[in-house]
Amino acid sequence: MPIRELVEACTSECLKTYSRVAVESVKTWRSESWTPGSSREIDVYVKSVRNPSFDEVPIISTMIDVLDQYKTRVYEYEPISEPTQPGWDRAKGLASMIESSIGYGRGVIVVVPSLLPVSLVSALKPETVEAMESSLAVEVEVRYENILYLPEEGRGPVTLVAKENSESSYERVEWLKKQAESLKVEIEGVVLKPDNSSIYEYVLQLGPKGIYKRVPVNKLASYIVSIARCYSLEGIIEVARREKSRHYIYAINVPDNVITRIEDRLETGWRRRRIPIPGENLFDYMMDGCSKVMLDIIRRMGLE
């Protein structure tokens, strides 16, 4: 199959993956100590808008839709396939971006997973820490089904690759170990990496054998499953895991009605939408993200 057609087929499969994942519930808790602002120019920071995890889609899609009438810029602080510089720290990188937005007088909305706030605060300047103390606006809990994988029995010992300071990564590692035992797949160890990009590079640097020898427990797993489906790769066992994640939405100098609408739409809108299909405003971002990742994985694995 020509490379262009293969990338298109795998990109389509990547996007279809989101329609095969159930979101069981989205719950929110509004912070009583949050201080609203008045800016109509708002910078939004998320781990990735082009390659979001299944549980992040409801949050990001909702925010982009709500902020449609504002002058909004969306930034990624942890892209999956873009290599980071040696020694790069996602908390320090995010802190620098937040401080830049505040310096320009723009409103800021930041979405972070449960274990990141501590390291983020430690990376901020004292004056920014003071602003962050009253900026926690909403906590969001998402119950959903995640897609992971293991290689078939006989592929040799496997290393699980997880993210440091990630509660969900640690839980997936323990769960996959039990799944591997029942499937008679040998796990020889666990490697921890600082961010999604580092996991991506570590798994794929071995070429075609990498996905069988080094098994990621982050969003890269679902992309590999997509490749396996569209290219009919052998030796990949798709496994689904019910998960619960918690995210924190911080907002600095953001109008109260923005946060109220985000909270309301998360609570009510996702009761009717059980799958994290991205809305129109998010779809183009994700199409671009899937296409670039599929092309890169295909080339690294020599599938073209």
N, C-alpha and C positions, 0 to 999 in steps of 0.2 A: 504494500500500500504506500503511495507517495506520502512524504513527510507532512505535507499540508493537510491531506485528508486524514491522516492518523491523528494529528494534533486536534483537528476539528472534532473528530469522533471522541477523543479522550477528554476534550474540554466539555463536550456535551455530557459525557458520563460523569465528569467531575461535578457539574451543576445538578445532574439528576440525583447524585448522592444525597443532596440536601432534602430532596423530596421523599427519600426512603427512611428518614430519621424522624422519630416521633418526639415532639416536645410535650411532655405530660402536664407541666404546669409552669407558670411564671408568677412569682410572688414578690411583692415590693414592701419595703418599710421606709416611710418618710421620716427623715431626721427633724426633730423639733428644734434643734440648735442651729440649723442651717440659716445663713444670712443671704437674702436675695440681693441682686444688683439691678443695673439698668441698661447694660450694653446691648446694642443690636448687632454688633460685630463679634462673632463667637468662633473661637478655635476649638475644635473637637479632637481629642487625642484618644485613640484606641490602639490595641495591639496590632491589628491589621484590618483594614477595610476591604482589601482585595482578596485576602485569604482568611476570613474569620472562621473560628471554630463553630460547631453547630450551636452551642449554647450562647454564643455571642451574637448570632444573627438577629434574634428578636430585639436585643438591646440596640444594636447599631442601626438596624433598619428603622426602628421606632424613632430614634434620635434624628436621623437624617430627614425623615418625613416631617417631624415636628418643627425642625429648624429650616424648613423650605422657604419661609418668608423672611429669614434673617440672612445677613451677610456672613456665610459660614465657610470655614476652611477645615477640611478633615485631614489629619495627619496620622501616620503610623509610627509607633515607637518600637515595634518588634516585628518587622516583616520577616516572612519565613525563608525566602530564597535569595535575599540580598546579603552577601557576606559582610560581616562587621569587622572593624579593625581590631587587631590584637589588644586585649585589655579593655575593650569596650564593655560598659556596664549599662544595662537597660534602665536601671533606676536613675543613674546619673544622666544618661542621655535624655530621659523623659523630664527630669528636673530642669535641665537646661532649656528644653523647649517650652515648658510651662512658664519659666521665668522670662523668656523672650516675649511671649504673648502678653504677659502681665505688663512688661515694660512698655509695650506699644499701646497699652490701655484697652486691650480687647478682653471680652469675656472668655472664660475658659471652662470647658467641660472635659473631664478626664474619666475614663472607665478603666479600672484596674481590677485584677483578680485578688482573691482573699489575702494572699501572703505578701503582696507587693507594697502596701502602704507603709510598712515599717521601714523598709529599705529606701523607699521614695522620700519619706520625711527626713531621713538621715542625710540625704543628698542635697536637700534644699537649703537655700540661704535663710538665715534667721527671720528676715522680714517676710519671706514667702511662707515659712512654716507658720507664722502667725496668721496669715491669710488662710492657710489650709485648715487650721484648727476649727474654723467655723464654715468649712466648705463642703463637708460630707452631706450630700442632699438626699440620696436614696441608696438603700441596699437592695440588691436584686438576687433572688434565688431561682435558679432554673433547674428543673428536673427533666431529663431528656435521655435519649438513647444515643450512645456514641459508637462509632465504627472503628475497630482495631483489627489487627491480624496477627497470625503466627505462621511460620513456614511449616510445611508438611514434615512428618516424621522422616528421618533419614537425611535431612539437609545439613546435618552436622550441628555442633553446639552453637547456641544463639546467645547474643548479648542484647539485653534490653537497654534502650537508650532513653533516658528521661531528663526532665528539666529540673535544675536546682531550685530550691525555694518554691516549689509548686506542689500544693497539697494534692491536687488531682493526679499529678504524675506519680507520686508515691503510692497512691491508692491503686492506680492502674497497674503498676509494676507487681504489686502483691497479687492482684487478681489474675494477671496474665501468667504468673508463675503457677498458680493452681490450674489454669486452663492448659498450660503446657504439660503439666504432669498427667492430666487426663488424656491428652493427645499424644503422649509419649515423645514430647519434644524436649530436648535437653537444653536447659538454661545454664550457661556457664558464669554469668555475672551481670552486673548492672553498671552502666556508665552514666554519670551525671554531667550535663552540659548547661551553660549559663542561660541560653536562650534558644528560641526556635531555629534561628539561622545556624547556630553551631550544631544543633542536632541534624539539620538538613545536610550540612557539609560532611559531617562525620559518617552518616549512613551512606551517602551517595559516592563518597570518595573511593570506594572499593569497586565501582563500576557495576556490572550486572549482578555480581554476587552480593553486593552490599545489602540489598533489601532482605536477603535470606540470612545473612550472618549478623546483621545489626538491625534490630527491630525497634522502630521508634514508637513511643507511647503518646506522642502529641498529634497534632493535626496532619503531619506528614503521612501518618498511617492511612488516613482516608484517601489521600492522593495516590498512594501506592495501590490501594484497593481499586481505585478508578482505573489506573493503568492496567492492572491485572484483568479487569473486566473488559476493557476496550481492546486490549491486545491479546486476550486469552492466554495470559501468562500462567504457567503451571506452578504448583507448589505453594500457592497462597491460600491460607484458610481464613476467611473473613469471620470475625466474631463481633457480636454486639454486646455492649455493656450498659446497663442502666446507671446513670450518674446523677449527681447533684452538685451544682457549682454555685458559688457566691461571688458576686461582683459588687464593687462600690463605685457609685457615680459621684464624683466631686464636681462642684460648680462654683466658680469665682466670678463675681460681677455679672451674673446671669439673672434675667427677670424671673419672678416667681411663677408666672404663667407657663413658662417653658418647662420647668421641672414638674409642675402640676400636670401638664399635658403628657409628658413622658411617662409619669407614674400611672396616670389613668389609662393610657393606651396600652401599656405593658400589662396591666391588670385585666383589662376588659378585652382588648383586641386579640390577645393570644389565647383566650379561652375558646375562640372560634377557629383559630388557625393552629392546628396540631402539628404542623410540619414547618420547619424554618426556611420556607421558600422566600428568598429575598424580595423585597418590594422593588418597584420600578427604579427608585432612586439609588438603590444599592446594587441592582442586578448588573449594571455596566461595569462597576468596580470589580465585581466578582468574576464576570466573564473575562476581563483583562487578567485578573490574578490567576484563574484556572488555566488560561491559555499559556501564560508565561511559564508557570510551574510544569505543566504537562510537556511543553516543548523542551525544557531544560532536563527533566527526568528522562524523557525519551532519548535525548542525545547522550546523556551520561551513561545510560544503560546500553547504548549501541543498538537501539531498536529501529532506527531510521533506515 
